[in-house]
Amino acid sequence: MVKIEAVVRPERVNPVVDALLEAGCGGYHVLNVTGKGTQQGVEVFTGRGATTAVRAALPKSVITTVVVDSLKDAVVEAIIAASKSGEEGQIGDGKIFVSPVAEVIRVRTGERDDAAL
């Protein structure tokens, strides 16, 4: 099993969630966060043709899911396709983190691992 965390633009959450469901993902969590990465903020028009860079944390959304190993590649590709801006993408489109999960336990029934997903 693997845990997949995708940091995406907030306006891309619905397309990413739809893509996850199409890829066979059974469930997910969405958190709205702020942060700063490669994008380093935004440029703001200040008037009279001038712009200034604002180096502030930007709104992002983190979508987290845990899937069986066999779904990992399909889910990652679905996230990439749904969160990328345009053909080549843009800085700020996001990042995907994949990490192993040692054990999953469903609280209600006590089921473990694949049965708990």
URBELUR-V588439 format. One record per run of one state. SS is the DSSP state (hx for helix, st for strand, lp for the rest). FROM is the first residue (numbers start at 1). TO is the last residue. Records with the same first field share a line. If there is no record, write none. Layout:
BEGIN
SS->FROM-TO + FROM-TO
END
This chain:
BEGIN
lp->1-1 + 9-9 + 23-28 + 36-41 + 48-49 + 55-57 + 68-68 + 84-93 + 101-104 + 106-111 + 117-117
st->2-8 + 29-35 + 42-47 + 50-54 + 58-67 + 94-100 + 105-105 + 112-112
hx->10-22 + 69-83 + 113-116
END
